Amino acid sequence: MESKLNRKQRTEQKTRHTILASGVRILQSHGLKNFTMDKVAEHAGIAKGTLYLYFKNKNDLLLSVADYCFKPLHDEVLKIFTKNISPVEKLQLYISETTRHTEQNRALFYELKIVWLTLFEKVINDTSSIYWEMVHIFAQTFEDGVTQNLLRPMDTEKVALFFIDSIDRVMFRKIFSKANESAEDDASELLNIYLHGLAL
């Protein structure tokens, strides 16, 4: 019974992955205006009715596609924060990886620009979301920095919120504008502001 259940779960997981990957390809080739449940189902090689077993509507699918697009970054970020390096180095790597990921996927993220607002409203109010998971990871990183006398005492959760939100704004600027600064330059300048401030 358990093996059958596991087989069913694996099949469902594979189908979901196929649907999300197809959604990404439809966005890349046709854009958001031409993104339809019919096109995604056809590209995924499944019946439209099957698609609705996984996603209740187009908006639900788009939000899941947006999450799916960020999963590689999220996985990489989790690796960064398990490295045996200083809290400051973790922050530097995080900013670099985030801006690099945005640069590499700028066209796709641009198509999802309208979805971001809905997605952000959803995650900001869901304390079990990836957003809040990252807030807690950053708060702990800042706490480690304070303990190691690398950072000044602070309200670590509040600073974590400010830090993550400022990185998000850098990402949005890269997506919506023609800014061509390198990921490394952005990471260096932003971290310099956080570590040293603006005053002489």
C-alpha positions as CSV (number, residue, x, y, z in Angstrom):
1,M,0.0,0.0,0.0
2,E,2.8,2.4,1.0
3,S,4.7,1.7,-2.3
4,K,1.6,2.4,-4.3
5,L,1.0,5.6,-2.4
6,N,4.6,6.7,-3.0
7,R,4.3,5.8,-6.7
8,K,1.2,7.9,-6.9
9,Q,2.9,10.8,-5.1
10,R,5.9,10.6,-7.3
11,T,3.6,10.6,-10.4
12,E,1.7,13.6,-9.1
13,Q,5.0,15.4,-8.3
14,K,6.4,14.7,-11.8
15,T,3.1,15.9,-13.4
16,R,3.2,19.1,-11.4
17,H,6.8,19.7,-12.3
18,T,6.0,19.2,-16.0
19,I,3.1,21.6,-15.8
20,L,5.2,24.3,-14.1
21,A,8.1,23.9,-16.6
22,S,5.6,24.1,-19.4
23,G,4.2,27.3,-17.9
24,V,7.7,28.8,-17.9
25,R,8.2,27.9,-21.5
26,I,4.8,29.4,-22.6
27,L,5.7,32.6,-20.8
28,Q,9.1,32.7,-22.5
29,S,7.8,32.0,-26.0
30,H,4.3,33.7,-25.9
31,G,4.4,36.2,-23.1
32,L,1.9,36.7,-20.3
33,K,-0.8,38.1,-22.7
34,N,-0.9,34.8,-24.5
35,F,-0.5,32.6,-21.5
36,T,-3.6,30.3,-21.3
37,M,-4.5,27.1,-19.5
38,D,-5.1,25.5,-22.9
39,K,-1.6,26.3,-24.1
40,V,0.0,25.0,-20.9
41,A,-2.0,21.8,-21.0
42,E,-1.1,21.2,-24.6
43,H,2.6,21.9,-24.0
44,A,2.6,19.6,-20.9
45,G,0.9,16.8,-22.9
46,I,-2.0,16.5,-20.5
47,A,-5.8,17.0,-20.7
48,K,-7.0,20.5,-19.7
49,G,-9.2,18.8,-17.1
50,T,-6.0,17.2,-15.5
51,L,-4.5,20.6,-15.3
52,Y,-7.4,21.8,-13.2
53,L,-6.8,19.0,-10.8
54,Y,-3.5,20.7,-9.9
55,F,-4.4,24.4,-10.3
56,K,-7.8,25.8,-9.7
57,N,-7.4,28.7,-12.3
58,K,-4.9,30.6,-14.4
59,N,-4.0,33.0,-11.5
60,D,-3.2,30.0,-9.2
61,L,-1.0,28.5,-11.9
62,L,0.8,31.8,-12.5
63,L,1.5,32.2,-8.8
64,S,2.9,28.7,-8.7
65,V,5.0,29.4,-11.8
66,A,6.5,32.5,-10.1
67,D,7.4,30.4,-7.1
68,Y,8.8,27.7,-9.3
69,C,11.1,30.3,-11.1
70,F,12.5,31.3,-7.7
71,K,13.1,27.8,-6.4
72,P,16.6,27.4,-7.8
73,L,17.6,30.7,-6.1
74,H,16.0,29.6,-2.9
75,D,17.9,26.3,-2.9
76,E,21.1,28.1,-3.6
77,V,20.5,30.6,-0.8
78,L,19.9,27.8,1.7
79,K,23.3,26.4,0.7
80,I,24.9,29.7,1.3
81,F,23.6,30.0,4.8
82,T,24.8,26.6,5.8
83,K,28.4,27.4,4.7
84,N,31.1,27.7,7.4
85,I,31.8,31.3,6.6
86,S,31.3,34.6,8.4
87,P,27.9,36.2,8.5
88,V,29.2,39.1,6.4
89,E,30.4,36.7,3.7
90,K,27.0,35.1,3.7
91,L,25.3,38.4,3.1
92,Q,27.8,39.2,0.3
93,L,27.1,35.9,-1.4
94,Y,23.4,36.2,-1.0
95,I,23.3,39.6,-2.7
96,S,25.5,38.4,-5.6
97,E,23.5,35.3,-6.2
98,T,20.2,37.1,-6.1
99,T,21.2,39.8,-8.5
100,R,22.9,37.2,-10.8
101,H,19.8,35.1,-10.8
102,T,17.7,38.1,-11.7
103,E,20.0,39.1,-14.6
104,Q,19.9,35.6,-16.0
105,N,16.1,35.5,-15.9
106,R,15.2,39.1,-16.6
107,A,13.0,38.5,-19.6
108,L,11.0,35.8,-17.9
109,F,10.6,37.8,-14.7
110,Y,9.5,40.8,-16.8
111,E,6.6,38.7,-18.1
112,L,5.6,37.9,-14.5
113,K,5.7,41.6,-13.4
114,I,1.9,41.8,-12.8
115,V,2.0,38.5,-10.9
116,W,4.6,39.8,-8.4
117,L,2.2,42.2,-6.7
118,T,-0.4,39.4,-6.1
119,L,2.3,37.0,-5.0
120,F,3.9,39.5,-2.6
121,E,0.5,40.3,-1.0
122,K,0.0,36.5,-0.5
123,V,3.5,35.8,1.0
124,I,3.7,38.8,3.2
125,N,0.5,37.7,5.0
126,D,1.5,34.0,5.2
127,T,3.9,33.5,8.1
128,S,4.8,30.0,6.8
129,S,5.9,31.4,3.4
130,I,9.4,31.4,1.9
131,Y,9.6,35.1,2.6
132,W,9.2,34.7,6.3
133,E,11.5,31.7,6.3
134,M,14.2,34.0,4.8
135,V,13.4,36.7,7.3
136,H,14.2,34.2,10.1
137,I,17.4,33.0,8.4
138,F,18.6,36.6,8.0
139,A,17.7,37.5,11.5
140,Q,19.8,34.6,12.8
141,T,22.7,35.7,10.5
142,F,22.6,39.2,11.9
143,E,22.4,37.8,15.4
144,D,25.5,35.7,14.7
145,G,27.2,38.8,13.4
146,V,26.4,40.7,16.6
147,T,27.6,37.8,18.7
148,Q,30.9,37.6,16.8
149,N,31.3,41.4,17.2
150,L,31.2,41.9,13.4
151,L,27.9,43.9,13.5
152,R,26.5,46.4,16.0
153,P,23.6,45.4,18.3
154,M,20.3,45.7,16.5
155,D,16.7,44.6,16.2
156,T,17.7,41.6,14.0
157,E,14.2,40.8,12.7
158,K,13.5,44.4,11.7
159,V,16.8,44.7,10.0
160,A,16.3,41.4,8.2
161,L,13.0,42.7,6.8
162,F,14.7,45.9,5.7
163,F,17.6,44.0,4.1
164,I,15.4,41.5,2.2
165,D,13.0,44.2,1.0
166,S,15.9,46.4,-0.3
167,I,17.3,43.4,-2.2
168,D,13.9,42.9,-3.7
169,R,13.9,46.5,-4.9
170,V,17.3,45.9,-6.6
171,M,15.8,42.9,-8.3
172,F,12.8,44.8,-9.5
173,R,15.0,47.6,-10.8
174,K,17.0,45.0,-12.8
175,I,13.8,43.5,-14.2
176,F,11.9,46.6,-15.1
177,S,14.7,48.9,-16.2
178,K,17.7,48.8,-18.6
179,A,20.2,49.0,-15.7
180,N,23.4,47.2,-16.7
181,E,25.4,47.2,-13.5
182,S,26.9,43.8,-12.8
183,A,25.6,41.6,-10.0
184,E,29.0,41.9,-8.2
185,D,28.9,45.7,-8.4
186,D,25.3,45.8,-7.0
187,A,26.2,43.4,-4.2
188,S,29.4,45.3,-3.3
189,E,27.6,48.7,-3.2
190,L,24.6,47.5,-1.3
191,L,26.6,45.6,1.3
192,N,28.9,48.6,1.7
193,I,25.8,50.8,2.6
194,Y,24.6,48.2,5.1
195,L,28.0,47.7,6.7
196,H,29.4,51.3,6.6
197,G,26.4,53.6,6.1
198,L,26.5,56.8,4.0
199,A,28.1,59.3,6.4
200,L,31.9,60.0,6.3
